[in-house]
């Protein structure tokens, strides 16, 4: 099908231009080039859409097997619900335009886990950049707990958000070198236990963990496929399980947000 579309765009103008006066036939190569370029763009968009549908479809199958409710094409109500009660995440995770740029959502049966994918662009022309976030939210945790952890790339320190609070070091040279920690220093000791730091030791660059608003949020800066999302779910579950008991809250006492 893709080949047929490309050939139609590339060769379609030829009969029309052959019927033109003699002097204008020289324009045929230019017309073919333009039409072929347009056809290539159309095919590119079709391919990107097809790849996305396959990826999100595989994610949906994986999550539904685990008991999640998934919306591959969420309406505004579903998008709003994914971020309900957590306005701080828009700044902490740089979720430009908030819920409006959410692409798909999922929620566990008991509502304690929410997942969504967020995508937006910045710049224009050759400077256009696409930014993706895959976010897992688990709760509840103590609402007063406030911490932001960002696994840094080599040149990222200058661009990370300070909206969570002051810089914090934990006295672990290797951890302090790799991770930017901001927030409430009083909670850093409760959250960054030895077991949690071991869990984060091999985290990829760009990974973000936050505690705030009564929830824990785990963000991967990029698209996830079904396999990598399953790993993220396991790691987020392990992270919450390793938190100090004074950070966790029983679902019977409080709810997310």
Secondary structure, DSSP 8 states (H G I E B T S, - for coil): -HHHHHHHHHHHHHHHHHTS-GGGGGGHHHHHHHHHHHHHHHHHHHHHHHHHHHHHHHHHHHHHHTT-EEETT--HHHHHHHTTT-THHHHHTT-TTGGGGEEEEEE-TTSSEEEEEEEEEES-GGG-EEEEEEEEEEE-B-TT--EEEEE--TT-GGGS--TT-EEE--S-HHHHHHEEEEE-HHHHHHHS-HHHHHHHTT--TT-EEEEETTEEEEEESS---HHHHHHHHHHHHHHHHHS-TTTB--TTT----
